[in-house]
Amino acid sequence: MQSNDVRLIEQIHSAFPNEPIESDGAFGKVGTTYPDATPYMKQIAGKSWAQLDREYIVRRSDALGFLATRHLIAVLPVYLRALVEDGVWSPAAGMLMLILTRPVRGKHTGLGRAGFGALVETLTDEQRAAVACVLRAFSEKDPDGSLGKAARAALEDYWKTYLPAGE
């Protein structure tokens, strides 16, 4: 693993609390149609994000669009770490690009305007910076690929304001 990857993983660990996740309400109103809601909730119940079965969680990245905001934030570091460690080969890369891209008015993509707004408003400054740094690193690793371009677009459109000063 490259030194920048190690630094990013440390940044993710620092930004996101390692607290037990309460799975009740994880899929709220929107998520009632998610077919794997019950097994996903069982996987996250009472565990911190660092204790989750990474392979299971990352493989079910489609859950991200259905999770309630606080639950999305609770598991987000698992997915960010997968971007750092697995790059474009991460099964979660495409879904993360969808949810981390600010929606365009009139288009129904990703979390939608309200969901995206709730996500970024609920994240701490340190968490927003971690997201921005991961997106930048991911876009640099795949500069000509569609996922790298999507990460760069998300970064340029919204997240770049959260990059640490001087970077």
Short mmCIF file of the C-alpha atoms (twelve columns), coordinates in Angstrom:
data_MODEL
# 
_entry.id   MODEL 
# 
loop_
_atom_site.group_PDB 
_atom_site.id 
_atom_site.type_symbol 
_atom_site.label_atom_id 
_atom_site.label_alt_id 
_atom_site.label_comp_id 
_atom_site.label_asym_id 
_atom_site.label_seq_id 
_atom_site.Cartn_x 
_atom_site.Cartn_y 
_atom_site.Cartn_z 
_atom_site.pdbx_PDB_model_num 
ATOM 1   C CA . MET A 1   0.000   0.000  0.000   1 
ATOM 2   C CA . GLN A 2   1.316   3.456  -0.891  1 
ATOM 3   C CA . SER A 3   2.006   6.033  1.816   1 
ATOM 4   C CA . ASN A 4   -0.842  8.247  0.566   1 
ATOM 5   C CA . ASP A 5   -3.233  5.296  0.929   1 
ATOM 6   C CA . VAL A 6   -2.048  4.747  4.504   1 
ATOM 7   C CA . ARG A 7   -2.575  8.444  5.235   1 
ATOM 8   C CA . LEU A 8   -6.091  8.327  3.769   1 
ATOM 9   C CA . ILE A 9   -7.024  5.280  5.827   1 
ATOM 10  C CA . GLU A 10  -5.724  7.015  8.953   1 
ATOM 11  C CA . GLN A 11  -7.766  10.088 8.012   1 
ATOM 12  C CA . ILE A 12  -10.918 7.955  7.624   1 
ATOM 13  C CA . HIS A 13  -10.297 6.320  11.008  1 
ATOM 14  C CA . SER A 14  -9.775  9.703  12.620  1 
ATOM 15  C CA . ALA A 15  -12.842 11.312 11.032  1 
ATOM 16  C CA . PHE A 16  -15.441 8.628  11.664  1 
ATOM 17  C CA . PRO A 17  -16.214 7.505  15.228  1 
ATOM 18  C CA . ASN A 18  -15.736 3.845  15.949  1 
ATOM 19  C CA . GLU A 19  -19.036 3.459  17.835  1 
ATOM 20  C CA . PRO A 20  -21.619 0.675  17.806  1 
ATOM 21  C CA . ILE A 21  -24.261 1.129  15.113  1 
ATOM 22  C CA . GLU A 22  -27.905 1.005  16.150  1 
ATOM 23  C CA . SER A 23  -29.588 -0.739 13.234  1 
ATOM 24  C CA . ASP A 24  -33.183 0.181  14.135  1 
ATOM 25  C CA . GLY A 25  -34.576 2.501  11.490  1 
ATOM 26  C CA . ALA A 26  -31.623 1.939  9.176   1 
ATOM 27  C CA . PHE A 27  -33.842 1.760  6.143   1 
ATOM 28  C CA . GLY A 28  -36.561 4.176  7.264   1 
ATOM 29  C CA . LYS A 29  -39.313 5.259  4.895   1 
ATOM 30  C CA . VAL A 30  -37.319 5.100  1.685   1 
ATOM 31  C CA . GLY A 31  -35.550 1.855  2.424   1 
ATOM 32  C CA . THR A 32  -38.562 -0.354 2.985   1 
ATOM 33  C CA . THR A 33  -38.222 -1.578 -0.586  1 
ATOM 34  C CA . TYR A 34  -34.582 -2.650 -0.208  1 
ATOM 35  C CA . PRO A 35  -34.742 -6.461 -0.582  1 
ATOM 36  C CA . ASP A 36  -31.746 -7.192 1.692   1 
ATOM 37  C CA . ALA A 37  -32.712 -4.760 4.461   1 
ATOM 38  C CA . THR A 38  -33.135 -7.402 7.175   1 
ATOM 39  C CA . PRO A 39  -29.826 -9.229 6.613   1 
ATOM 40  C CA . TYR A 40  -27.974 -5.914 6.191   1 
ATOM 41  C CA . MET A 41  -29.406 -4.631 9.477   1 
ATOM 42  C CA . LYS A 42  -28.331 -7.843 11.193  1 
ATOM 43  C CA . GLN A 43  -24.807 -7.361 9.838   1 
ATOM 44  C CA . ILE A 44  -24.463 -3.825 11.213  1 
ATOM 45  C CA . ALA A 45  -26.362 -4.187 14.513  1 
ATOM 46  C CA . GLY A 46  -24.211 -3.334 17.505  1 
ATOM 47  C CA . LYS A 47  -20.933 -3.253 15.580  1 
ATOM 48  C CA . SER A 48  -18.723 -0.293 14.825  1 
ATOM 49  C CA . TRP A 49  -17.863 0.377  11.202  1 
ATOM 50  C CA . ALA A 50  -14.386 -1.065 11.814  1 
ATOM 51  C CA . GLN A 51  -15.913 -4.333 13.040  1 
ATOM 52  C CA . LEU A 52  -18.216 -4.867 10.078  1 
ATOM 53  C CA . ASP A 53  -17.718 -7.724 7.643   1 
ATOM 54  C CA . ARG A 54  -16.120 -5.545 4.958   1 
ATOM 55  C CA . GLU A 55  -16.681 -8.004 2.123   1 
ATOM 56  C CA . TYR A 56  -20.391 -8.384 2.910   1 
ATOM 57  C CA . ILE A 57  -20.995 -4.658 3.373   1 
ATOM 58  C CA . VAL A 58  -19.067 -3.548 0.283   1 
ATOM 59  C CA . ARG A 59  -20.741 -6.172 -1.874  1 
ATOM 60  C CA . ARG A 60  -24.100 -4.694 -0.861  1 
ATOM 61  C CA . SER A 61  -23.281 -1.133 -1.807  1 
ATOM 62  C CA . ASP A 62  -26.747 -0.848 -3.340  1 
ATOM 63  C CA . ALA A 63  -27.966 -0.394 0.249   1 
ATOM 64  C CA . LEU A 64  -26.370 3.063  0.338   1 
ATOM 65  C CA . GLY A 65  -29.215 4.611  -1.627  1 
ATOM 66  C CA . PHE A 66  -31.771 3.249  0.833   1 
ATOM 67  C CA . LEU A 67  -30.127 3.913  4.203   1 
ATOM 68  C CA . ALA A 68  -31.276 6.657  6.546   1 
ATOM 69  C CA . THR A 69  -28.715 9.473  6.782   1 
ATOM 70  C CA . ARG A 70  -27.234 8.574  10.175  1 
ATOM 71  C CA . HIS A 71  -26.857 4.940  9.123   1 
ATOM 72  C CA . LEU A 72  -25.307 5.941  5.821   1 
ATOM 73  C CA . ILE A 73  -22.720 7.991  7.687   1 
ATOM 74  C CA . ALA A 74  -22.112 5.126  10.126  1 
ATOM 75  C CA . VAL A 75  -21.132 2.726  7.318   1 
ATOM 76  C CA . LEU A 76  -19.642 5.266  4.870   1 
ATOM 77  C CA . PRO A 77  -16.070 4.776  6.130   1 
ATOM 78  C CA . VAL A 78  -16.182 1.098  5.125   1 
ATOM 79  C CA . TYR A 79  -16.980 2.143  1.564   1 
ATOM 80  C CA . LEU A 80  -14.445 4.987  1.516   1 
ATOM 81  C CA . ARG A 81  -11.765 2.608  2.711   1 
ATOM 82  C CA . ALA A 82  -12.748 0.168  -0.059  1 
ATOM 83  C CA . LEU A 83  -12.165 2.959  -2.606  1 
ATOM 84  C CA . VAL A 84  -8.709  3.549  -1.185  1 
ATOM 85  C CA . GLU A 85  -7.745  -0.114 -0.944  1 
ATOM 86  C CA . ASP A 86  -9.482  -1.588 -3.994  1 
ATOM 87  C CA . GLY A 87  -9.701  1.405  -6.325  1 
ATOM 88  C CA . VAL A 88  -11.832 0.884  -9.424  1 
ATOM 89  C CA . TRP A 89  -12.102 -2.804 -8.568  1 
ATOM 90  C CA . SER A 90  -14.217 -2.032 -5.520  1 
ATOM 91  C CA . PRO A 91  -17.799 -3.246 -6.032  1 
ATOM 92  C CA . ALA A 92  -18.881 -0.061 -4.258  1 
ATOM 93  C CA . ALA A 93  -17.097 2.432  -6.534  1 
ATOM 94  C CA . GLY A 94  -19.985 3.088  -8.898  1 
ATOM 95  C CA . MET A 95  -22.571 3.469  -6.147  1 
ATOM 96  C CA . LEU A 96  -20.311 5.784  -4.170  1 
ATOM 97  C CA . MET A 97  -19.890 8.024  -7.188  1 
ATOM 98  C CA . LEU A 98  -23.686 8.229  -7.435  1 
ATOM 99  C CA . ILE A 99  -24.315 9.121  -3.814  1 
ATOM 100 C CA . LEU A 100 -21.358 11.489 -3.482  1 
ATOM 101 C CA . THR A 101 -22.278 13.501 -6.568  1 
ATOM 102 C CA . ARG A 102 -24.486 16.507 -5.942  1 
ATOM 103 C CA . PRO A 103 -27.696 15.947 -7.913  1 
ATOM 104 C CA . VAL A 104 -28.551 18.248 -10.779 1 
ATOM 105 C CA . ARG A 105 -31.896 19.989 -10.474 1 
ATOM 106 C CA . GLY A 106 -34.569 18.048 -12.338 1 
ATOM 107 C CA . LYS A 107 -32.623 14.775 -12.453 1 
ATOM 108 C CA . HIS A 108 -33.354 11.999 -9.996  1 
ATOM 109 C CA . THR A 109 -29.986 10.379 -9.365  1 
ATOM 110 C CA . GLY A 110 -28.122 9.119  -6.333  1 
ATOM 111 C CA . LEU A 111 -29.634 10.250 -3.058  1 
ATOM 112 C CA . GLY A 112 -31.623 13.071 -4.617  1 
ATOM 113 C CA . ARG A 113 -31.257 16.699 -3.599  1 
ATOM 114 C CA . ALA A 114 -32.786 16.308 -0.147  1 
ATOM 115 C CA . GLY A 115 -30.816 13.172 0.658   1 
ATOM 116 C CA . PHE A 116 -27.534 14.641 -0.547  1 
ATOM 117 C CA . GLY A 117 -28.203 17.830 1.415   1 
ATOM 118 C CA . ALA A 118 -28.986 15.840 4.559   1 
ATOM 119 C CA . LEU A 119 -25.815 13.791 4.117   1 
ATOM 120 C CA . VAL A 120 -23.449 16.739 3.758   1 
ATOM 121 C CA . GLU A 121 -25.172 18.751 6.492   1 
ATOM 122 C CA . THR A 122 -24.859 15.847 8.937   1 
ATOM 123 C CA . LEU A 123 -21.213 15.063 8.177   1 
ATOM 124 C CA . THR A 124 -18.646 16.855 10.316  1 
ATOM 125 C CA . ASP A 125 -16.010 19.066 8.702   1 
ATOM 126 C CA . GLU A 126 -13.431 16.344 9.317   1 
ATOM 127 C CA . GLN A 127 -15.669 13.766 7.626   1 
ATOM 128 C CA . ARG A 128 -16.297 16.039 4.644   1 
ATOM 129 C CA . ALA A 129 -12.537 16.515 4.309   1 
ATOM 130 C CA . ALA A 130 -12.033 12.733 4.379   1 
ATOM 131 C CA . VAL A 131 -14.607 12.282 1.608   1 
ATOM 132 C CA . ALA A 132 -12.970 15.024 -0.465  1 
ATOM 133 C CA . CYS A 133 -9.488  13.552 -0.023  1 
ATOM 134 C CA . VAL A 134 -10.654 10.049 -0.942  1 
ATOM 135 C CA . LEU A 135 -12.432 11.353 -4.052  1 
ATOM 136 C CA . ARG A 136 -9.323  13.260 -5.116  1 
ATOM 137 C CA . ALA A 137 -7.038  10.259 -4.616  1 
ATOM 138 C CA . PHE A 138 -9.478  7.963  -6.407  1 
ATOM 139 C CA . SER A 139 -9.764  10.337 -9.377  1 
ATOM 140 C CA . GLU A 140 -5.973  10.553 -9.613  1 
ATOM 141 C CA . LYS A 141 -5.645  6.757  -9.698  1 
ATOM 142 C CA . ASP A 142 -8.155  6.465  -12.561 1 
ATOM 143 C CA . PRO A 143 -7.754  9.748  -14.454 1 
ATOM 144 C CA . ASP A 144 -9.101  8.511  -17.785 1 
ATOM 145 C CA . GLY A 145 -11.632 5.949  -16.551 1 
ATOM 146 C CA . SER A 146 -15.320 6.642  -16.152 1 
ATOM 147 C CA . LEU A 147 -15.194 6.163  -12.373 1 
ATOM 148 C CA . GLY A 148 -12.183 8.449  -12.037 1 
ATOM 149 C CA . LYS A 149 -13.924 11.080 -14.126 1 
ATOM 150 C CA . ALA A 150 -17.060 10.723 -11.988 1 
ATOM 151 C CA . ALA A 151 -14.978 11.174 -8.820  1 
ATOM 152 C CA . ARG A 152 -13.288 14.245 -10.293 1 
ATOM 153 C CA . ALA A 153 -16.674 15.703 -11.301 1 
ATOM 154 C CA . ALA A 154 -18.081 15.141 -7.786  1 
ATOM 155 C CA . LEU A 155 -14.960 16.698 -6.302  1 
ATOM 156 C CA . GLU A 156 -14.983 19.726 -8.599  1 
ATOM 157 C CA . ASP A 157 -18.721 20.311 -8.303  1 
ATOM 158 C CA . TYR A 158 -18.981 20.110 -4.545  1 
ATOM 159 C CA . TRP A 159 -16.371 18.419 -2.352  1 
ATOM 160 C CA . LYS A 160 -13.239 20.425 -3.289  1 
ATOM 161 C CA . THR A 161 -14.171 23.129 -0.801  1 
ATOM 162 C CA . TYR A 162 -13.468 20.603 1.970   1 
ATOM 163 C CA . LEU A 163 -9.943  19.721 0.874   1 
ATOM 164 C CA . PRO A 164 -7.427  20.748 3.522   1 
ATOM 165 C CA . ALA A 165 -5.797  24.126 2.873   1 
ATOM 166 C CA . GLY A 166 -2.656  23.945 0.803   1 
ATOM 167 C CA . GLU A 167 -3.485  20.602 -0.815  1 
# 
